[in-house]
């Protein structure tokens, strides 16, 4: 009764079994926070080496893959689930608060845009000679005074 030779010695394990056993040993010894820490360090290193564009690129690839596999309706479904979860956790006042903040920010941006447009129009309407005189007034005099058009009193 000969035993079959499977190429394994008695008590030996495969590479995947050894890896699993080693991972469990590390988990038992160092705990969950160890993995969080090394993951954070690795992420910071990748960010420093590759920059923001790398994350944009892999995010787009991942999004395109999910869209191809699951379709656009998938995003609608998960968006609705997420919205319902936020509503259940934070309630309606949360949406009122962020809506007001967004409205205030939009109003501020519109006001800034109008102001910039008014200033640009005024600068374009100003004759070039007046603009040159205005620049000349800002030029420091040889003594270091700005706008030294008046005689110095001693």
Backbone torsions as a table, in degrees:
resi	resn	phi	psi	omega
1	UNK	NA	87.4	-179.0
2	UNK	-81.7	142.0	177.9
3	UNK	-83.8	149.0	177.5
4	UNK	-73.6	138.8	178.0
5	UNK	-92.8	108.4	-178.6
6	UNK	-95.1	2.2	-179.7
7	UNK	86.6	-0.3	179.7
8	UNK	-108.4	142.0	171.8
9	UNK	-82.8	156.9	179.4
10	UNK	-61.6	125.9	177.7
11	UNK	91.2	-5.3	179.6
12	UNK	-81.5	159.4	-179.5
13	UNK	-132.1	162.9	179.9
14	UNK	-76.7	168.6	-179.9
15	UNK	-62.5	-42.0	-179.7
16	UNK	-65.6	-38.0	177.4
17	UNK	-65.2	-41.2	179.4
18	UNK	-65.0	-41.2	178.8
19	UNK	-63.2	-43.5	178.5
20	UNK	-62.3	-43.8	-179.2
21	UNK	-65.3	-42.6	178.0
22	UNK	-64.0	-41.3	177.7
23	UNK	-62.1	-41.2	178.2
24	UNK	-66.0	-37.4	178.8
25	UNK	-64.4	-44.5	178.8
26	UNK	-64.1	-43.0	178.9
27	UNK	-59.9	-45.6	-179.2
28	UNK	-66.4	-34.9	-177.0
29	UNK	-77.8	-45.1	-171.4
30	UNK	-105.5	-23.2	176.9
31	UNK	85.0	179.2	-175.2
32	UNK	-65.0	-39.7	-175.9
33	UNK	-62.7	-27.9	177.5
34	UNK	-60.5	-45.1	-179.9
35	UNK	-67.1	-37.4	177.3
36	UNK	-61.5	-44.2	-177.9
37	UNK	-65.4	-47.4	-178.4
38	UNK	-69.7	-31.0	176.2
39	UNK	-66.4	-41.4	178.5
40	UNK	-64.3	-45.2	179.5
41	UNK	-61.6	-43.3	178.7
42	UNK	-63.4	-41.3	178.0
43	UNK	-63.3	-40.7	177.9
44	UNK	-64.5	-38.8	179.4
45	UNK	-64.8	-45.9	179.1
46	UNK	-62.5	-41.9	179.2
47	UNK	-61.2	-42.7	-179.5
48	UNK	-68.0	-37.9	-177.1
49	UNK	-79.3	-38.5	-171.0
50	UNK	-110.3	-23.3	176.0
51	UNK	81.6	180.0	-175.6
52	UNK	-65.2	-36.9	-177.5
53	UNK	-58.5	-34.1	179.2
54	UNK	-61.9	-45.6	-179.7
55	UNK	-66.9	-37.1	176.8
56	UNK	-62.4	-42.7	-178.5
57	UNK	-65.0	-48.7	-177.9
58	UNK	-71.7	-30.4	176.0
59	UNK	-65.2	-41.7	178.2
60	UNK	-65.0	-43.4	178.4
61	UNK	-59.4	-45.5	-179.9
62	UNK	-63.6	-43.4	178.7
63	UNK	-63.3	-41.5	178.2
64	UNK	-63.9	-38.8	179.2
65	UNK	-64.6	-46.2	179.6
66	UNK	-63.2	-42.8	179.4
67	UNK	-61.2	-41.2	179.8
68	UNK	-67.3	-39.0	-177.1
69	UNK	-77.3	-40.7	-170.9
70	UNK	-112.0	-15.5	178.7
71	UNK	87.4	164.6	-177.1
72	UNK	-66.4	-28.8	-179.1
73	UNK	-62.4	-26.3	178.6
74	UNK	-58.9	-42.9	-179.4
75	UNK	-65.5	-36.0	177.0
76	UNK	-62.7	-43.5	-179.1
77	UNK	-64.9	-48.1	-177.9
78	UNK	-71.0	-30.6	176.1
79	UNK	-64.8	-42.0	178.6
80	UNK	-65.1	-43.3	177.7
81	UNK	-60.4	-44.8	179.3
82	UNK	-63.2	-42.7	178.2
83	UNK	-62.3	-40.8	178.2
84	UNK	-66.6	-37.7	179.3
85	UNK	-65.8	-42.3	179.0
86	UNK	-66.0	-42.3	179.1
87	UNK	-61.9	-41.7	179.6
88	UNK	-67.1	-36.9	-177.0
89	UNK	-78.6	-42.5	-171.6
90	UNK	-108.4	-21.5	177.7
91	UNK	82.4	173.6	-177.7
92	UNK	-63.3	-37.9	-179.7
93	UNK	-56.3	-29.1	178.5
94	UNK	-60.7	-44.0	-179.8
95	UNK	-67.4	-36.2	177.0
96	UNK	-63.0	-43.4	-178.7
97	UNK	-64.0	-48.6	-178.2
98	UNK	-70.3	-28.2	176.3
99	UNK	-66.4	-41.7	177.5
100	UNK	-64.5	-44.5	179.0
101	UNK	-59.7	-44.8	178.8
102	UNK	-63.5	-40.7	178.7
103	UNK	-64.0	-42.5	177.8
104	UNK	-63.2	-41.5	-178.8
105	UNK	-65.8	-42.5	179.0
106	UNK	-62.8	-43.2	179.3
107	UNK	-60.4	-44.1	179.3
108	UNK	-62.3	-44.0	179.8
109	UNK	-63.9	-39.3	178.1
110	UNK	-63.9	-45.1	179.0
111	UNK	-61.3	-43.0	178.5
112	UNK	-63.1	-40.2	178.8
113	UNK	-64.7	-43.3	178.3
114	UNK	-63.5	-41.3	179.7
115	UNK	-63.0	-45.0	-179.8
116	UNK	-63.8	-39.8	179.2
117	UNK	-65.6	-40.7	178.5
118	UNK	-63.8	-44.7	178.9
119	UNK	-63.9	-39.7	179.1
120	UNK	-66.5	-40.6	178.7
121	UNK	-65.7	-40.6	178.6
122	UNK	-65.1	-40.0	179.3
123	UNK	-66.9	-36.9	179.6
124	UNK	-71.1	-32.0	-178.9
125	UNK	-78.2	-22.6	-178.4
126	UNK	-68.8	127.4	177.7
127	UNK	-59.3	150.2	-176.7
128	UNK	-63.2	-32.0	179.9
129	UNK	-65.5	-41.6	178.9
130	UNK	-65.6	-38.8	179.4
131	UNK	-64.6	-38.2	178.9
132	UNK	-67.4	-40.0	177.7
133	UNK	-63.7	-41.1	-179.9
134	UNK	-63.0	-40.7	177.4
135	UNK	-66.4	-38.8	-179.2
136	UNK	-62.4	-37.4	179.9
137	UNK	-65.0	-26.8	-177.5
138	UNK	-86.5	-10.1	-178.1
139	UNK	-75.2	128.3	-179.3
140	UNK	-64.9	141.3	176.6
141	UNK	-76.6	166.1	-178.4
142	UNK	-55.6	-31.0	179.3
143	UNK	-81.2	-3.8	177.9
144	UNK	98.8	-6.6	179.4
145	UNK	-81.3	145.9	177.0
146	UNK	-94.5	134.1	177.4
147	UNK	64.5	48.4	-177.4
148	UNK	-87.1	57.2	-179.8
149	UNK	-83.9	-18.1	177.5
150	UNK	-89.5	145.4	177.6
151	UNK	-66.8	144.1	-179.7
152	UNK	-74.3	138.2	177.8
153	UNK	-97.8	135.2	-178.0
154	UNK	-106.9	NA	NA
